[in-house]
Amino acid sequence: QVQLVESGGGLVQAGGSLRLSCAASGRTLSTYVMGWFRQAPGKEREFVAAISRIGTSTYYADATKGRFTISRDNAKNTVYLQVNSLKPEDTAVYSCAAGPPMAVATREYDYWGQGTQVTVSS
């Protein structure tokens, strides 16, 4: 089992940037595909980005491609999401998740963090 804790969220003006972190404990992070999801008020959770177990492949939602970058440091058991050129519609709770290799295709993850709030003002 793995525990995930996100950090790095906050209030930022449109056009600004943040770096979100997801620290894992309990098991070696390299065992898992890692993903970031977000959920805005009144909306369903949506996929943001994913990264393969050793970081050689990354995947993005169309809405975030080119602005967001997912990365991982398995030695530090941490996954990151660099979010740039933020827009008010990016406001949401951002959560990281850990899953098996097939999660890249199925987007079905086994473990979830509590999330970190990102608020973008116009």
Phi and psi restraints in degrees (range 20) as a CNS / XPLOR table:
assign (resid 1 and name C) (resid 2 and name N)
       (resid 2 and name CA) (resid 2 and name C) 1.0 -132.7 20.0 2
assign (resid 2 and name N) (resid 2 and name CA)
       (resid 2 and name C) (resid 3 and name N) 1.0 142.4 20.0 2
assign (resid 2 and name C) (resid 3 and name N)
       (resid 3 and name CA) (resid 3 and name C) 1.0 -108.6 20.0 2
assign (resid 3 and name N) (resid 3 and name CA)
       (resid 3 and name C) (resid 4 and name N) 1.0 138.6 20.0 2
assign (resid 3 and name C) (resid 4 and name N)
       (resid 4 and name CA) (resid 4 and name C) 1.0 -123.7 20.0 2
assign (resid 4 and name N) (resid 4 and name CA)
       (resid 4 and name C) (resid 5 and name N) 1.0 133.5 20.0 2
assign (resid 4 and name C) (resid 5 and name N)
       (resid 5 and name CA) (resid 5 and name C) 1.0 -131.9 20.0 2
assign (resid 5 and name N) (resid 5 and name CA)
       (resid 5 and name C) (resid 6 and name N) 1.0 120.2 20.0 2
assign (resid 5 and name C) (resid 6 and name N)
       (resid 6 and name CA) (resid 6 and name C) 1.0 -92.3 20.0 2
assign (resid 6 and name N) (resid 6 and name CA)
       (resid 6 and name C) (resid 7 and name N) 1.0 155.0 20.0 2
assign (resid 6 and name C) (resid 7 and name N)
       (resid 7 and name CA) (resid 7 and name C) 1.0 -155.3 20.0 2
assign (resid 7 and name N) (resid 7 and name CA)
       (resid 7 and name C) (resid 8 and name N) 1.0 169.5 20.0 2
assign (resid 7 and name C) (resid 8 and name N)
       (resid 8 and name CA) (resid 8 and name C) 1.0 102.9 20.0 2
assign (resid 8 and name N) (resid 8 and name CA)
       (resid 8 and name C) (resid 9 and name N) 1.0 -6.1 20.0 2
assign (resid 8 and name C) (resid 9 and name N)
       (resid 9 and name CA) (resid 9 and name C) 1.0 -71.1 20.0 2
assign (resid 9 and name N) (resid 9 and name CA)
       (resid 9 and name C) (resid 10 and name N) 1.0 173.4 20.0 2
assign (resid 9 and name C) (resid 10 and name N)
       (resid 10 and name CA) (resid 10 and name C) 1.0 165.9 20.0 2
assign (resid 10 and name N) (resid 10 and name CA)
       (resid 10 and name C) (resid 11 and name N) 1.0 -168.9 20.0 2
assign (resid 10 and name C) (resid 11 and name N)
       (resid 11 and name CA) (resid 11 and name C) 1.0 -100.8 20.0 2
assign (resid 11 and name N) (resid 11 and name CA)
       (resid 11 and name C) (resid 12 and name N) 1.0 127.6 20.0 2
assign (resid 11 and name C) (resid 12 and name N)
       (resid 12 and name CA) (resid 12 and name C) 1.0 -141.9 20.0 2
assign (resid 12 and name N) (resid 12 and name CA)
       (resid 12 and name C) (resid 13 and name N) 1.0 150.7 20.0 2
assign (resid 12 and name C) (resid 13 and name N)
       (resid 13 and name CA) (resid 13 and name C) 1.0 -78.8 20.0 2
assign (resid 13 and name N) (resid 13 and name CA)
       (resid 13 and name C) (resid 14 and name N) 1.0 155.3 20.0 2
assign (resid 13 and name C) (resid 14 and name N)
       (resid 14 and name CA) (resid 14 and name C) 1.0 -54.3 20.0 2
assign (resid 14 and name N) (resid 14 and name CA)
       (resid 14 and name C) (resid 15 and name N) 1.0 136.6 20.0 2
assign (resid 14 and name C) (resid 15 and name N)
       (resid 15 and name CA) (resid 15 and name C) 1.0 92.9 20.0 2
assign (resid 15 and name N) (resid 15 and name CA)
       (resid 15 and name C) (resid 16 and name N) 1.0 -11.0 20.0 2
assign (resid 15 and name C) (resid 16 and name N)
       (resid 16 and name CA) (resid 16 and name C) 1.0 -81.2 20.0 2
assign (resid 16 and name N) (resid 16 and name CA)
       (resid 16 and name C) (resid 17 and name N) 1.0 -177.0 20.0 2
assign (resid 16 and name C) (resid 17 and name N)
       (resid 17 and name CA) (resid 17 and name C) 1.0 -136.1 20.0 2
assign (resid 17 and name N) (resid 17 and name CA)
       (resid 17 and name C) (resid 18 and name N) 1.0 156.1 20.0 2
assign (resid 17 and name C) (resid 18 and name N)
       (resid 18 and name CA) (resid 18 and name C) 1.0 -144.1 20.0 2
assign (resid 18 and name N) (resid 18 and name CA)
       (resid 18 and name C) (resid 19 and name N) 1.0 157.5 20.0 2
assign (resid 18 and name C) (resid 19 and name N)
       (resid 19 and name CA) (resid 19 and name C) 1.0 -121.7 20.0 2
assign (resid 19 and name N) (resid 19 and name CA)
       (resid 19 and name C) (resid 20 and name N) 1.0 112.2 20.0 2
assign (resid 19 and name C) (resid 20 and name N)
       (resid 20 and name CA) (resid 20 and name C) 1.0 -90.4 20.0 2
assign (resid 20 and name N) (resid 20 and name CA)
       (resid 20 and name C) (resid 21 and name N) 1.0 142.8 20.0 2
assign (resid 20 and name C) (resid 21 and name N)
       (resid 21 and name CA) (resid 21 and name C) 1.0 -122.8 20.0 2
assign (resid 21 and name N) (resid 21 and name CA)
       (resid 21 and name C) (resid 22 and name N) 1.0 151.3 20.0 2
assign (resid 21 and name C) (resid 22 and name N)
       (resid 22 and name CA) (resid 22 and name C) 1.0 -134.7 20.0 2
assign (resid 22 and name N) (resid 22 and name CA)
       (resid 22 and name C) (resid 23 and name N) 1.0 107.1 20.0 2
assign (resid 22 and name C) (resid 23 and name N)
       (resid 23 and name CA) (resid 23 and name C) 1.0 -95.5 20.0 2
assign (resid 23 and name N) (resid 23 and name CA)
       (resid 23 and name C) (resid 24 and name N) 1.0 132.2 20.0 2
assign (resid 23 and name C) (resid 24 and name N)
       (resid 24 and name CA) (resid 24 and name C) 1.0 -110.1 20.0 2
assign (resid 24 and name N) (resid 24 and name CA)
       (resid 24 and name C) (resid 25 and name N) 1.0 147.4 20.0 2
assign (resid 24 and name C) (resid 25 and name N)
       (resid 25 and name CA) (resid 25 and name C) 1.0 -143.7 20.0 2
assign (resid 25 and name N) (resid 25 and name CA)
       (resid 25 and name C) (resid 26 and name N) 1.0 157.7 20.0 2
assign (resid 25 and name C) (resid 26 and name N)
       (resid 26 and name CA) (resid 26 and name C) 1.0 106.8 20.0 2
assign (resid 26 and name N) (resid 26 and name CA)
       (resid 26 and name C) (resid 27 and name N) 1.0 -43.0 20.0 2
assign (resid 26 and name C) (resid 27 and name N)
       (resid 27 and name CA) (resid 27 and name C) 1.0 -145.6 20.0 2
assign (resid 27 and name N) (resid 27 and name CA)
       (resid 27 and name C) (resid 28 and name N) 1.0 159.9 20.0 2
assign (resid 27 and name C) (resid 28 and name N)
       (resid 28 and name CA) (resid 28 and name C) 1.0 -64.1 20.0 2
assign (resid 28 and name N) (resid 28 and name CA)
       (resid 28 and name C) (resid 29 and name N) 1.0 126.9 20.0 2
assign (resid 28 and name C) (resid 29 and name N)
       (resid 29 and name CA) (resid 29 and name C) 1.0 -63.2 20.0 2
assign (resid 29 and name N) (resid 29 and name CA)
       (resid 29 and name C) (resid 30 and name N) 1.0 -29.5 20.0 2
assign (resid 29 and name C) (resid 30 and name N)
       (resid 30 and name CA) (resid 30 and name C) 1.0 -64.3 20.0 2
assign (resid 30 and name N) (resid 30 and name CA)
       (resid 30 and name C) (resid 31 and name N) 1.0 -10.9 20.0 2
assign (resid 30 and name C) (resid 31 and name N)
       (resid 31 and name CA) (resid 31 and name C) 1.0 -69.8 20.0 2
assign (resid 31 and name N) (resid 31 and name CA)
       (resid 31 and name C) (resid 32 and name N) 1.0 -21.5 20.0 2
assign (resid 31 and name C) (resid 32 and name N)
       (resid 32 and name CA) (resid 32 and name C) 1.0 -118.3 20.0 2
assign (resid 32 and name N) (resid 32 and name CA)
       (resid 32 and name C) (resid 33 and name N) 1.0 144.7 20.0 2
assign (resid 32 and name C) (resid 33 and name N)
       (resid 33 and name CA) (resid 33 and name C) 1.0 -71.3 20.0 2
assign (resid 33 and name N) (resid 33 and name CA)
       (resid 33 and name C) (resid 34 and name N) 1.0 140.5 20.0 2
assign (resid 33 and name C) (resid 34 and name N)
       (resid 34 and name CA) (resid 34 and name C) 1.0 -118.8 20.0 2
assign (resid 34 and name N) (resid 34 and name CA)
       (resid 34 and name C) (resid 35 and name N) 1.0 142.0 20.0 2
assign (resid 34 and name C) (resid 35 and name N)
       (resid 35 and name CA) (resid 35 and name C) 1.0 -133.9 20.0 2
assign (resid 35 and name N) (resid 35 and name CA)
       (resid 35 and name C) (resid 36 and name N) 1.0 158.1 20.0 2
assign (resid 35 and name C) (resid 36 and name N)
       (resid 36 and name CA) (resid 36 and name C) 1.0 -118.7 20.0 2
assign (resid 36 and name N) (resid 36 and name CA)
       (resid 36 and name C) (resid 37 and name N) 1.0 137.3 20.0 2
assign (resid 36 and name C) (resid 37 and name N)
       (resid 37 and name CA) (resid 37 and name C) 1.0 -129.7 20.0 2
assign (resid 37 and name N) (resid 37 and name CA)
       (resid 37 and name C) (resid 38 and name N) 1.0 164.2 20.0 2
assign (resid 37 and name C) (resid 38 and name N)
       (resid 38 and name CA) (resid 38 and name C) 1.0 -142.5 20.0 2
assign (resid 38 and name N) (resid 38 and name CA)
       (resid 38 and name C) (resid 39 and name N) 1.0 153.5 20.0 2
assign (resid 38 and name C) (resid 39 and name N)
       (resid 39 and name CA) (resid 39 and name C) 1.0 -139.1 20.0 2
assign (resid 39 and name N) (resid 39 and name CA)
       (resid 39 and name C) (resid 40 and name N) 1.0 118.0 20.0 2
assign (resid 39 and name C) (resid 40 and name N)
       (resid 40 and name CA) (resid 40 and name C) 1.0 -90.4 20.0 2
assign (resid 40 and name N) (resid 40 and name CA)
       (resid 40 and name C) (resid 41 and name N) 1.0 157.7 20.0 2
assign (resid 40 and name C) (resid 41 and name N)
       (resid 41 and name CA) (resid 41 and name C) 1.0 -56.3 20.0 2
assign (resid 41 and name N) (resid 41 and name CA)
       (resid 41 and name C) (resid 42 and name N) 1.0 129.9 20.0 2
assign (resid 41 and name C) (resid 42 and name N)
       (resid 42 and name CA) (resid 42 and name C) 1.0 76.5 20.0 2
assign (resid 42 and name N) (resid 42 and name CA)
       (resid 42 and name C) (resid 43 and name N) 1.0 5.4 20.0 2
assign (resid 42 and name C) (resid 43 and name N)
       (resid 43 and name CA) (resid 43 and name C) 1.0 -122.0 20.0 2
assign (resid 43 and name N) (resid 43 and name CA)
       (resid 43 and name C) (resid 44 and name N) 1.0 161.7 20.0 2
assign (resid 43 and name C) (resid 44 and name N)
       (resid 44 and name CA) (resid 44 and name C) 1.0 -77.2 20.0 2
assign (resid 44 and name N) (resid 44 and name CA)
       (resid 44 and name C) (resid 45 and name N) 1.0 156.5 20.0 2
assign (resid 44 and name C) (resid 45 and name N)
       (resid 45 and name CA) (resid 45 and name C) 1.0 -64.2 20.0 2
assign (resid 45 and name N) (resid 45 and name CA)
       (resid 45 and name C) (resid 46 and name N) 1.0 139.5 20.0 2
assign (resid 45 and name C) (resid 46 and name N)
       (resid 46 and name CA) (resid 46 and name C) 1.0 -130.2 20.0 2
assign (resid 46 and name N) (resid 46 and name CA)
       (resid 46 and name C) (resid 47 and name N) 1.0 149.1 20.0 2
assign (resid 46 and name C) (resid 47 and name N)
       (resid 47 and name CA) (resid 47 and name C) 1.0 -69.7 20.0 2
assign (resid 47 and name N) (resid 47 and name CA)
       (resid 47 and name C) (resid 48 and name N) 1.0 139.6 20.0 2
assign (resid 47 and name C) (resid 48 and name N)
       (resid 48 and name CA) (resid 48 and name C) 1.0 -113.9 20.0 2
assign (resid 48 and name N) (resid 48 and name CA)
       (resid 48 and name C) (resid 49 and name N) 1.0 -54.0 20.0 2
assign (resid 48 and name C) (resid 49 and name N)
       (resid 49 and name CA) (resid 49 and name C) 1.0 -163.5 20.0 2
assign (resid 49 and name N) (resid 49 and name CA)
       (resid 49 and name C) (resid 50 and name N) 1.0 159.8 20.0 2
assign (resid 49 and name C) (resid 50 and name N)
       (resid 50 and name CA) (resid 50 and name C) 1.0 -145.6 20.0 2
assign (resid 50 and name N) (resid 50 and name CA)
       (resid 50 and name C) (resid 51 and name N) 1.0 159.1 20.0 2
assign (resid 50 and name C) (resid 51 and name N)
       (resid 51 and name CA) (resid 51 and name C) 1.0 -142.3 20.0 2
assign (resid 51 and name N) (resid 51 and name CA)
       (resid 51 and name C) (resid 52 and name N) 1.0 141.0 20.0 2
assign (resid 51 and name C) (resid 52 and name N)
       (resid 52 and name CA) (resid 52 and name C) 1.0 -69.2 20.0 2
assign (resid 52 and name N) (resid 52 and name CA)
       (resid 52 and name C) (resid 53 and name N) 1.0 171.5 20.0 2
assign (resid 52 and name C) (resid 53 and name N)
       (resid 53 and name CA) (resid 53 and name C) 1.0 -59.7 20.0 2
assign (resid 53 and name N) (resid 53 and name CA)
       (resid 53 and name C) (resid 54 and name N) 1.0 -35.9 20.0 2
assign (resid 53 and name C) (resid 54 and name N)
       (resid 54 and name CA) (resid 54 and name C) 1.0 -108.7 20.0 2
assign (resid 54 and name N) (resid 54 and name CA)
       (resid 54 and name C) (resid 55 and name N) 1.0 8.1 20.0 2
assign (resid 54 and name C) (resid 55 and name N)
       (resid 55 and name CA) (resid 55 and name C) 1.0 83.5 20.0 2
assign (resid 55 and name N) (resid 55 and name CA)
       (resid 55 and name C) (resid 56 and name N) 1.0 11.6 20.0 2
assign (resid 55 and name C) (resid 56 and name N)
       (resid 56 and name CA) (resid 56 and name C) 1.0 -80.1 20.0 2
assign (resid 56 and name N) (resid 56 and name CA)
       (resid 56 and name C) (resid 57 and name N) 1.0 -20.5 20.0 2
assign (resid 56 and name C) (resid 57 and name N)
       (resid 57 and name CA) (resid 57 and name C) 1.0 -128.9 20.0 2
assign (resid 57 and name N) (resid 57 and name CA)
       (resid 57 and name C) (resid 58 and name N) 1.0 138.6 20.0 2
assign (resid 57 and name C) (resid 58 and name N)
       (resid 58 and name CA) (resid 58 and name C) 1.0 -129.6 20.0 2
assign (resid 58 and name N) (resid 58 and name CA)
       (resid 58 and name C) (resid 59 and name N) 1.0 155.2 20.0 2
assign (resid 58 and name C) (resid 59 and name N)
       (resid 59 and name CA) (resid 59 and name C) 1.0 -139.9 20.0 2
assign (resid 59 and name N) (resid 59 and name CA)
       (resid 59 and name C) (resid 60 and name N) 1.0 141.7 20.0 2
assign (resid 59 and name C) (resid 60 and name N)
       (resid 60 and name CA) (resid 60 and name C) 1.0 -136.8 20.0 2
assign (resid 60 and name N) (resid 60 and name CA)
       (resid 60 and name C) (resid 61 and name N) 1.0 150.5 20.0 2
assign (resid 60 and name C) (resid 61 and name N)
       (resid 61 and name CA) (resid 61 and name C) 1.0 -73.0 20.0 2
assign (resid 61 and name N) (resid 61 and name CA)
       (resid 61 and name C) (resid 62 and name N) 1.0 152.3 20.0 2
assign (resid 61 and name C) (resid 62 and name N)
       (resid 62 and name CA) (resid 62 and name C) 1.0 -58.5 20.0 2
assign (resid 62 and name N) (resid 62 and name CA)
       (resid 62 and name C) (resid 63 and name N) 1.0 -35.0 20.0 2
assign (resid 62 and name C) (resid 63 and name N)
       (resid 63 and name CA) (resid 63 and name C) 1.0 -69.3 20.0 2
assign (resid 63 and name N) (resid 63 and name CA)
       (resid 63 and name C) (resid 64 and name N) 1.0 -19.5 20.0 2
assign (resid 63 and name C) (resid 64 and name N)
       (resid 64 and name CA) (resid 64 and name C) 1.0 -115.5 20.0 2
assign (resid 64 and name N) (resid 64 and name CA)
       (resid 64 and name C) (resid 65 and name N) 1.0 -10.0 20.0 2
assign (resid 64 and name C) (resid 65 and name N)
       (resid 65 and name CA) (resid 65 and name C) 1.0 -60.1 20.0 2
assign (resid 65 and name N) (resid 65 and name CA)
       (resid 65 and name C) (resid 66 and name N) 1.0 131.9 20.0 2
assign (resid 65 and name C) (resid 66 and name N)
       (resid 66 and name CA) (resid 66 and name C) 1.0 90.4 20.0 2
assign (resid 66 and name N) (resid 66 and name CA)
       (resid 66 and name C) (resid 67 and name N) 1.0 -18.7 20.0 2
assign (resid 66 and name C) (resid 67 and name N)
       (resid 67 and name CA) (resid 67 and name C) 1.0 -111.5 20.0 2
assign (resid 67 and name N) (resid 67 and name CA)
       (resid 67 and name C) (resid 68 and name N) 1.0 -30.7 20.0 2
assign (resid 67 and name C) (resid 68 and name N)
       (resid 68 and name CA) (resid 68 and name C) 1.0 -110.3 20.0 2
assign (resid 68 and name N) (resid 68 and name CA)
       (resid 68 and name C) (resid 69 and name N) 1.0 145.9 20.0 2
assign (resid 68 and name C) (resid 69 and name N)
       (resid 69 and name CA) (resid 69 and name C) 1.0 -133.9 20.0 2
assign (resid 69 and name N) (resid 69 and name CA)
       (resid 69 and name C) (resid 70 and name N) 1.0 123.6 20.0 2
assign (resid 69 and name C) (resid 70 and name N)
       (resid 70 and name CA) (resid 70 and name C) 1.0 -97.9 20.0 2
assign (resid 70 and name N) (resid 70 and name CA)
       (resid 70 and name C) (resid 71 and name N) 1.0 141.8 20.0 2
assign (resid 70 and name C) (resid 71 and name N)
       (resid 71 and name CA) (resid 71 and name C) 1.0 -150.8 20.0 2
assign (resid 71 and name N) (resid 71 and name CA)
       (resid 71 and name C) (resid 72 and name N) 1.0 169.0 20.0 2
assign (resid 71 and name C) (resid 72 and name N)
       (resid 72 and name CA) (resid 72 and name C) 1.0 -147.4 20.0 2
assign (resid 72 and name N) (resid 72 and name CA)
       (resid 72 and name C) (resid 73 and name N) 1.0 151.3 20.0 2
assign (resid 72 and name C) (resid 73 and name N)
       (resid 73 and name CA) (resid 73 and name C) 1.0 -127.7 20.0 2
assign (resid 73 and name N) (resid 73 and name CA)
       (resid 73 and name C) (resid 74 and name N) 1.0 95.2 20.0 2
assign (resid 73 and name C) (resid 74 and name N)
       (resid 74 and name CA) (resid 74 and name C) 1.0 -65.8 20.0 2
assign (resid 74 and name N) (resid 74 and name CA)
       (resid 74 and name C) (resid 75 and name N) 1.0 -27.3 20.0 2
assign (resid 74 and name C) (resid 75 and name N)
       (resid 75 and name CA) (resid 75 and name C) 1.0 -65.9 20.0 2
assign (resid 75 and name N) (resid 75 and name CA)
       (resid 75 and name C) (resid 76 and name N) 1.0 -29.9 20.0 2
assign (resid 75 and name C) (resid 76 and name N)
       (resid 76 and name CA) (resid 76 and name C) 1.0 -99.1 20.0 2
assign (resid 76 and name N) (resid 76 and name CA)
       (resid 76 and name C) (resid 77 and name N) 1.0 1.5 20.0 2
assign (resid 76 and name C) (resid 77 and name N)
       (resid 77 and name CA) (resid 77 and name C) 1.0 54.3 20.0 2
assign (resid 77 and name N) (resid 77 and name CA)
       (resid 77 and name C) (resid 78 and name N) 1.0 42.5 20.0 2
assign (resid 77 and name C) (resid 78 and name N)
       (resid 78 and name CA) (resid 78 and name C) 1.0 -136.8 20.0 2
assign (resid 78 and name N) (resid 78 and name CA)
       (resid 78 and name C) (resid 79 and name N) 1.0 141.9 20.0 2
assign (resid 78 and name C) (resid 79 and name N)
       (resid 79 and name CA) (resid 79 and name C) 1.0 -118.2 20.0 2
assign (resid 79 and name N) (resid 79 and name CA)
       (resid 79 and name C) (resid 80 and name N) 1.0 145.9 20.0 2
assign (resid 79 and name C) (resid 80 and name N)
       (resid 80 and name CA) (resid 80 and name C) 1.0 -123.9 20.0 2
assign (resid 80 and name N) (resid 80 and name CA)
       (resid 80 and name C) (resid 81 and name N) 1.0 154.9 20.0 2
assign (resid 80 and name C) (resid 81 and name N)
       (resid 81 and name CA) (resid 81 and name C) 1.0 -135.0 20.0 2
assign (resid 81 and name N) (resid 81 and name CA)
       (resid 81 and name C) (resid 82 and name N) 1.0 108.5 20.0 2
assign (resid 81 and name C) (resid 82 and name N)
       (resid 82 and name CA) (resid 82 and name C) 1.0 -86.5 20.0 2
assign (resid 82 and name N) (resid 82 and name CA)
       (resid 82 and name C) (resid 83 and name N) 1.0 122.1 20.0 2
assign (resid 82 and name C) (resid 83 and name N)
       (resid 83 and name CA) (resid 83 and name C) 1.0 -117.4 20.0 2
assign (resid 83 and name N) (resid 83 and name CA)
       (resid 83 and name C) (resid 84 and name N) 1.0 118.2 20.0 2
assign (resid 83 and name C) (resid 84 and name N)
       (resid 84 and name CA) (resid 84 and name C) 1.0 -118.8 20.0 2
assign (resid 84 and name N) (resid 84 and name CA)
       (resid 84 and name C) (resid 85 and name N) 1.0 165.0 20.0 2
assign (resid 84 and name C) (resid 85 and name N)
       (resid 85 and name CA) (resid 85 and name C) 1.0 49.4 20.0 2
assign (resid 85 and name N) (resid 85 and name CA)
       (resid 85 and name C) (resid 86 and name N) 1.0 48.5 20.0 2
assign (resid 85 and name C) (resid 86 and name N)
       (resid 86 and name CA) (resid 86 and name C) 1.0 -65.1 20.0 2
assign (resid 86 and name N) (resid 86 and name CA)
       (resid 86 and name C) (resid 87 and name N) 1.0 145.4 20.0 2
assign (resid 86 and name C) (resid 87 and name N)
       (resid 87 and name CA) (resid 87 and name C) 1.0 -120.5 20.0 2
assign (resid 87 and name N) (resid 87 and name CA)
       (resid 87 and name C) (resid 88 and name N) 1.0 156.3 20.0 2
assign (resid 87 and name C) (resid 88 and name N)
       (resid 88 and name CA) (resid 88 and name C) 1.0 -55.5 20.0 2
assign (resid 88 and name N) (resid 88 and name CA)
       (resid 88 and name C) (resid 89 and name N) 1.0 -32.9 20.0 2
assign (resid 88 and name C) (resid 89 and name N)
       (resid 89 and name CA) (resid 89 and name C) 1.0 -71.9 20.0 2
assign (resid 89 and name N) (resid 89 and name CA)
       (resid 89 and name C) (resid 90 and name N) 1.0 -5.5 20.0 2
assign (resid 89 and name C) (resid 90 and name N)
       (resid 90 and name CA) (resid 90 and name C) 1.0 -84.4 20.0 2
assign (resid 90 and name N) (resid 90 and name CA)
       (resid 90 and name C) (resid 91 and name N) 1.0 -5.3 20.0 2
assign (resid 90 and name C) (resid 91 and name N)
       (resid 91 and name CA) (resid 91 and name C) 1.0 -60.6 20.0 2
assign (resid 91 and name N) (resid 91 and name CA)
       (resid 91 and name C) (resid 92 and name N) 1.0 124.7 20.0 2
assign (resid 91 and name C) (resid 92 and name N)
       (resid 92 and name CA) (resid 92 and name C) 1.0 -178.3 20.0 2
assign (resid 92 and name N) (resid 92 and name CA)
       (resid 92 and name C) (resid 93 and name N) 1.0 170.5 20.0 2
assign (resid 92 and name C) (resid 93 and name N)
       (resid 93 and name CA) (resid 93 and name C) 1.0 -88.5 20.0 2
assign (resid 93 and name N) (resid 93 and name CA)
       (resid 93 and name C) (resid 94 and name N) 1.0 124.4 20.0 2
assign (resid 93 and name C) (resid 94 and name N)
       (resid 94 and name CA) (resid 94 and name C) 1.0 -102.5 20.0 2
assign (resid 94 and name N) (resid 94 and name CA)
       (resid 94 and name C) (resid 95 and name N) 1.0 126.9 20.0 2
assign (resid 94 and name C) (resid 95 and name N)
       (resid 95 and name CA) (resid 95 and name C) 1.0 -124.4 20.0 2
assign (resid 95 and name N) (resid 95 and name CA)
       (resid 95 and name C) (resid 96 and name N) 1.0 145.1 20.0 2
assign (resid 95 and name C) (resid 96 and name N)
       (resid 96 and name CA) (resid 96 and name C) 1.0 -101.7 20.0 2
assign (resid 96 and name N) (resid 96 and name CA)
       (resid 96 and name C) (resid 97 and name N) 1.0 159.5 20.0 2
assign (resid 96 and name C) (resid 97 and name N)
       (resid 97 and name CA) (resid 97 and name C) 1.0 -147.2 20.0 2
assign (resid 97 and name N) (resid 97 and name CA)
       (resid 97 and name C) (resid 98 and name N) 1.0 150.8 20.0 2
assign (resid 97 and name C) (resid 98 and name N)
       (resid 98 and name CA) (resid 98 and name C) 1.0 -120.0 20.0 2
assign (resid 98 and name N) (resid 98 and name CA)
       (resid 98 and name C) (resid 99 and name N) 1.0 138.6 20.0 2
assign (resid 98 and name C) (resid 99 and name N)
       (resid 99 and name CA) (resid 99 and name C) 1.0 -154.0 20.0 2
assign (resid 99 and name N) (resid 99 and name CA)
       (resid 99 and name C) (resid 100 and name N) 1.0 177.1 20.0 2
assign (resid 99 and name C) (resid 100 and name N)
       (resid 100 and name CA) (resid 100 and name C) 1.0 -73.2 20.0 2
assign (resid 100 and name N) (resid 100 and name CA)
       (resid 100 and name C) (resid 101 and name N) 1.0 169.8 20.0 2
assign (resid 100 and name C) (resid 101 and name N)
       (resid 101 and name CA) (resid 101 and name C) 1.0 -53.4 20.0 2
assign (resid 101 and name N) (resid 101 and name CA)
       (resid 101 and name C) (resid 102 and name N) 1.0 -35.2 20.0 2
assign (resid 101 and name C) (resid 102 and name N)
       (resid 102 and name CA) (resid 102 and name C) 1.0 -69.5 20.0 2
assign (resid 102 and name N) (resid 102 and name CA)
       (resid 102 and name C) (resid 103 and name N) 1.0 -11.5 20.0 2
assign (resid 102 and name C) (resid 103 and name N)
       (resid 103 and name CA) (resid 103 and name C) 1.0 -61.3 20.0 2
assign (resid 103 and name N) (resid 103 and name CA)
       (resid 103 and name C) (resid 104 and name N) 1.0 -23.9 20.0 2
assign (resid 103 and name C) (resid 104 and name N)
       (resid 104 and name CA) (resid 104 and name C) 1.0 -57.9 20.0 2
assign (resid 104 and name N) (resid 104 and name CA)
       (resid 104 and name C) (resid 105 and name N) 1.0 -38.8 20.0 2
assign (resid 104 and name C) (resid 105 and name N)
       (resid 105 and name CA) (resid 105 and name C) 1.0 -92.3 20.0 2
assign (resid 105 and name N) (resid 105 and name CA)
       (resid 105 and name C) (resid 106 and name N) 1.0 -40.0 20.0 2
assign (resid 105 and name C) (resid 106 and name N)
       (resid 106 and name CA) (resid 106 and name C) 1.0 -86.7 20.0 2
assign (resid 106 and name N) (resid 106 and name CA)
       (resid 106 and name C) (resid 107 and name N) 1.0 -22.9 20.0 2
assign (resid 106 and name C) (resid 107 and name N)
       (resid 107 and name CA) (resid 107 and name C) 1.0 58.1 20.0 2
assign (resid 107 and name N) (resid 107 and name CA)
       (resid 107 and name C) (resid 108 and name N) 1.0 31.5 20.0 2
assign (resid 107 and name C) (resid 108 and name N)
       (resid 108 and name CA) (resid 108 and name C) 1.0 -108.0 20.0 2
assign (resid 108 and name N) (resid 108 and name CA)
       (resid 108 and name C) (resid 109 and name N) 1.0 110.9 20.0 2
assign (resid 108 and name C) (resid 109 and name N)
       (resid 109 and name CA) (resid 109 and name C) 1.0 -110.6 20.0 2
assign (resid 109 and name N) (resid 109 and name CA)
       (resid 109 and name C) (resid 110 and name N) 1.0 152.9 20.0 2
assign (resid 109 and name C) (resid 110 and name N)
       (resid 110 and name CA) (resid 110 and name C) 1.0 -94.1 20.0 2
assign (resid 110 and name N) (resid 110 and name CA)
       (resid 110 and name C) (resid 111 and name N) 1.0 -32.8 20.0 2
assign (resid 110 and name C) (resid 111 and name N)
       (resid 111 and name CA) (resid 111 and name C) 1.0 -128.5 20.0 2
assign (resid 111 and name N) (resid 111 and name CA)
       (resid 111 and name C) (resid 112 and name N) 1.0 142.4 20.0 2
assign (resid 111 and name C) (resid 112 and name N)
       (resid 112 and name CA) (resid 112 and name C) 1.0 -133.5 20.0 2
assign (resid 112 and name N) (resid 112 and name CA)
       (resid 112 and name C) (resid 113 and name N) 1.0 147.0 20.0 2
assign (resid 112 and name C) (resid 113 and name N)
       (resid 113 and name CA) (resid 113 and name C) 1.0 -89.3 20.0 2
assign (resid 113 and name N) (resid 113 and name CA)
       (resid 113 and name C) (resid 114 and name N) 1.0 177.7 20.0 2
assign (resid 113 and name C) (resid 114 and name N)
       (resid 114 and name CA) (resid 114 and name C) 1.0 -81.8 20.0 2
assign (resid 114 and name N) (resid 114 and name CA)
       (resid 114 and name C) (resid 115 and name N) 1.0 -22.0 20.0 2
assign (resid 114 and name C) (resid 115 and name N)
       (resid 115 and name CA) (resid 115 and name C) 1.0 102.1 20.0 2
assign (resid 115 and name N) (resid 115 and name CA)
       (resid 115 and name C) (resid 116 and name N) 1.0 159.4 20.0 2
assign (resid 115 and name C) (resid 116 and name N)
       (resid 116 and name CA) (resid 116 and name C) 1.0 -134.5 20.0 2
assign (resid 116 and name N) (resid 116 and name CA)
       (resid 116 and name C) (resid 117 and name N) 1.0 135.4 20.0 2
assign (resid 116 and name C) (resid 117 and name N)
       (resid 117 and name CA) (resid 117 and name C) 1.0 -80.6 20.0 2
assign (resid 117 and name N) (resid 117 and name CA)
       (resid 117 and name C) (resid 118 and name N) 1.0 131.2 20.0 2
assign (resid 117 and name C) (resid 118 and name N)
       (resid 118 and name CA) (resid 118 and name C) 1.0 -118.7 20.0 2
assign (resid 118 and name N) (resid 118 and name CA)
       (resid 118 and name C) (resid 119 and name N) 1.0 123.0 20.0 2
assign (resid 118 and name C) (resid 119 and name N)
       (resid 119 and name CA) (resid 119 and name C) 1.0 -123.5 20.0 2
assign (resid 119 and name N) (resid 119 and name CA)
       (resid 119 and name C) (resid 120 and name N) 1.0 125.5 20.0 2
assign (resid 119 and name C) (resid 120 and name N)
       (resid 120 and name CA) (resid 120 and name C) 1.0 -113.9 20.0 2
assign (resid 120 and name N) (resid 120 and name CA)
       (resid 120 and name C) (resid 121 and name N) 1.0 119.9 20.0 2
assign (resid 120 and name C) (resid 121 and name N)
       (resid 121 and name CA) (resid 121 and name C) 1.0 -94.7 20.0 2
assign (resid 121 and name N) (resid 121 and name CA)
       (resid 121 and name C) (resid 122 and name N) 1.0 149.1 20.0 2
